């Protein structure tokens, strides 16, 4: 899954792709590099960010989505939003997946909406909201607490008839560095749900913390390391800024896994 932020203020690439023609060029590049899904977001969810209005988010996302669907119709498109009206308009236009960082907490109607359009849904765990989520996040047991939350929300999705669900433990969304590391090392526990696990650690601050406060622009190698370990631990989908490097990692991982199978 290739990330396309059509925002002026995302933590890693804010302002780079908020013009339609530039965004389309980036989509074409990501498809060429191996992205199977393009995730378009019109509101920054970086820690401390402020929400934007429905109208503003619609004006950022829908023109790019419409143009992308026309120009690259064979690609799967996801829209990263927590707003019902944005999601509905995106699905009416032809989007295939809703990526919801609030995991139905902010907008429980997403379950019925995705069922109505037979759309996929990314169920992500977060604690708090982007404005406040990194202020002293606390858990009894981070992996167990997230699994309990996901279990409840999966029941809601099942009852609504949503079949295509991706599970995302929400790296960096209301978690300390140690919380994030425990999630990655315990990622295999999330396979119990029977849904594909999505890992989204691309360029995130946890990598910067490990690497002596490295800025986002210098976190590629760390991102690859986290994502490779996530594949080993059960992840099936990587949400990334750097598509070519992620595609290469997946190709190498699959080759190694195939050799293990062949040697038996």
C-alpha positions in Angstrom: 0.0 0.0 0.0 1.6 3.3 -1.2 0.9 6.4 0.8 -0.3 9.6 -0.9 -0.9 12.5 1.5 -2.7 15.3 -0.2 -2.1 17.5 2.8 0.1 20.5 3.6 1.1 19.2 7.0 1.7 15.4 7.2 4.8 14.6 9.2 6.8 13.0 6.3 5.6 14.4 3.0 3.3 17.2 3.8 2.8 19.6 0.9 4.5 17.4 -1.7 1.5 16.0 -3.4 -1.4 18.4 -2.7 -1.6 19.5 -6.4 -3.6 17.1 -8.6 -1.0 16.7 -11.4 1.8 16.2 -9.0 -0.3 13.6 -7.1 -1.1 11.7 -10.3 2.6 11.5 -11.2 3.4 10.1 -7.8 0.6 7.6 -8.1 2.0 6.4 -11.4 5.4 6.1 -9.9 4.2 4.1 -7.0 2.2 1.7 -9.2 5.3 1.2 -11.4 7.3 0.4 -8.2 4.9 -2.3 -7.1 2.1 -0.6 -5.1 -1.1 -2.7 -5.3 -3.1 -0.2 -3.2 -2.9 3.6 -3.2 -4.0 5.1 0.1 -5.1 8.7 -0.3 -5.3 10.9 2.8 -6.5 14.5 3.1 -6.1 15.1 6.8 -2.8 14.7 8.7 -2.9 12.3 11.6 0.6 13.1 12.9 0.8 13.6 16.6 -0.4 17.1 17.6 -2.2 17.8 14.3 -5.5 19.7 14.1 -8.6 18.3 12.3 -9.8 19.8 9.1 -13.4 20.4 8.0 -15.4 17.9 5.9 -15.4 20.4 3.0 -11.7 20.9 3.1 -10.9 17.2 3.2 -13.4 16.5 0.4 -11.7 19.2 -1.7 -8.3 17.7 -1.2 -9.2 14.0 -1.7 -12.0 13.6 -4.2 -10.4 15.4 -7.2 -7.3 13.3 -6.9 -9.3 10.1 -6.4 -11.5 10.8 -9.4 -8.6 11.5 -11.7 -6.7 8.5 -10.4 -9.6 6.2 -11.0 -9.9 7.5 -14.5 -6.2 7.3 -15.3 -5.2 4.1 -13.5 -8.5 2.1 -13.3 -6.9 -1.2 -12.5 -5.5 -0.1 -9.2 -7.1 -0.5 -5.8 -7.8 2.8 -4.0 -8.1 3.3 -0.3 -9.1 6.6 1.4 -7.7 7.4 4.8 -10.4 9.2 6.7 -12.4 9.3 9.9 -15.3 11.3 8.4 -18.5 9.7 7.2 -19.3 12.2 4.4 -15.8 11.9 3.0 -15.9 8.1 3.1 -19.4 8.0 1.5 -18.4 10.4 -1.4 -15.2 8.5 -1.9 -17.0 5.1 -2.1 -19.7 6.6 -4.4 -16.9 7.7 -6.7 -15.3 4.3 -6.8 -12.9 3.9 -3.9 -12.4 0.3 -2.7 -11.3 0.6 0.9 -11.8 2.9 3.9 -8.7 3.2 6.1 -10.0 4.4 9.5 -7.4 5.4 12.1 -10.1 5.6 14.8 -11.2 2.0 14.4 -15.0 2.8 14.3 -14.7 4.9 17.6 -15.2 8.2 15.9 -17.6 7.0 13.2 -19.4 3.7 13.9 -21.5 4.1 10.8 -18.5 3.1 8.7 -19.4 -0.5 9.3 -22.8 -0.2 7.6 -21.3 2.1 5.0 -18.6 -0.4 4.0 -21.2 -3.2 3.9 -23.5 -1.1 1.6 -20.7 -0.6 -0.9 -19.1 -4.1 -0.4 -15.9 -2.1 0.5 -12.8 -3.2 2.4 -12.1 -1.7 5.8 -8.8 -1.1 7.6 -9.5 -1.5 11.3 -6.8 0.3 13.2 -6.3 0.7 16.9 -5.5 4.1 18.3 -5.7 5.7 21.8 -7.1 9.2 21.9 -7.0 11.4 18.9 -4.0 12.8 16.9 -4.1 16.1 18.9 -3.5 14.4 22.2 -2.7 10.7 21.6 1.0 10.9 22.5 0.4 12.5 25.9 1.2 9.7 28.4 -0.4 6.7 26.6 -1.0 3.9 29.1 -2.0 0.2 28.9 -2.2 -2.7 31.3 -0.7 -4.9 28.6 -0.5 -3.2 25.2 -0.9 -6.3 23.0 -3.7 -7.8 25.1 -5.5 -4.4 25.3 -5.3 -3.9 21.5 -6.5 -7.4 20.8 -9.5 -6.9 23.1 -10.4 -3.7 21.3 -10.0 -5.2 17.9 -12.1 -8.2 18.9 -15.0 -5.9 19.9 -14.8 -3.9 16.7 -14.6 -7.0 14.5 -17.9 -8.2 15.9 -19.4 -4.9 14.9 -18.0 -5.3 11.4 -19.2 -9.0 11.1 -22.7 -8.1 12.3 -22.8 -5.4 9.6 -21.7 -7.8 6.9 -18.3 -6.4 6.2 -16.1 -9.2 4.8 -12.9 -7.6 3.6 -11.1 -6.4 6.8 -7.5 -5.5 7.4 -6.2 -5.4 11.0 -3.7 -2.6 11.9 -2.4 -2.4 15.5 -1.7 1.3 15.0 2.0 1.8 15.5 2.6 5.3 16.9 -1.0 6.1 17.6 -1.1 6.6 21.3 1.9 4.4 22.0 5.3 4.9 23.5 8.5 3.4 21.9 8.3 0.4 24.2 4.6 -0.1 23.3 5.5 -0.1 19.6 8.3 -2.6 20.1 6.1 -5.0 22.0 3.4 -4.8 19.3 6.0 -5.7 16.6 7.5 -8.5 18.6 4.0 -9.8 19.4 2.5 -9.3 16.0 1.9 -13.0 15.4 -0.8 -12.9 18.1 -3.0 -10.7 15.8 -3.2 -13.6 13.3 -5.9 -15.2 15.5 -8.5 -13.0 13.9 -8.0 -14.6 10.5 -7.7 -11.2 8.7 -4.6 -9.8 6.9 -2.4 -7.8 9.3 -1.3 -4.4 8.0 1.8 -2.8 9.3 2.3 1.0 9.0 5.6 2.1 10.6 7.0 4.0 7.6 9.3 6.8 8.7 7.6 7.0 12.1 9.0 8.6 15.1 9.7 5.3 16.9 12.4 4.7 14.3 13.8 8.2 14.8 13.9 7.5 18.6 15.9 4.3 18.1 18.3 6.0 15.7 19.3 8.9 18.0 16.4 11.2 16.9 17.0 10.8 13.2 14.6 13.0 11.1 11.9 11.4 8.9 14.1 11.8 5.8 16.7 9.5 7.3 14.5 6.6 8.5 14.3 4.5 5.4 16.7 1.7 6.5 15.0 1.6 9.9 11.6 1.4 8.2 12.8 -1.6 6.1 14.0 -3.3 9.2 10.8 -2.9 11.1 8.7 -4.0 8.1 10.8 -7.0 7.3 10.5 -8.2 10.9 6.8 -7.5 10.7 6.6 -9.8 7.6 8.3 -12.5 9.6 5.9 -12.1 12.4 2.8 -12.3 10.3 2.1 -9.0 8.5 0.5 -9.4 5.0 0.3 -5.7 4.0 2.8 -2.9 4.4 1.7 0.8 4.2 4.7 2.7 3.0 6.1 5.9 1.6 9.0 4.2 -0.1 7.4 1.7 -2.4 10.3 0.4 -4.4 12.3 -0.4 -1.3 9.3 -2.1 0.3 8.7 -4.1 -2.9 12.3 -5.2 -3.0 12.1 -6.3 0.7 8.9 -8.3 0.1 10.5 -10.0 -3.0 13.5 -11.0 -0.9 11.3 -12.2 2.0 9.2 -14.3 -0.4 12.2 -15.9 -2.0 13.6 -16.9 1.4 10.2 -18.3 2.5 10.0 -20.3 -0.7 13.4 -21.8 -0.2 12.4 -22.9 3.3 9.3 -24.7 1.9 11.3 -26.3 -1.0 13.9 -27.7 1.4 11.4 -29.8 3.4 
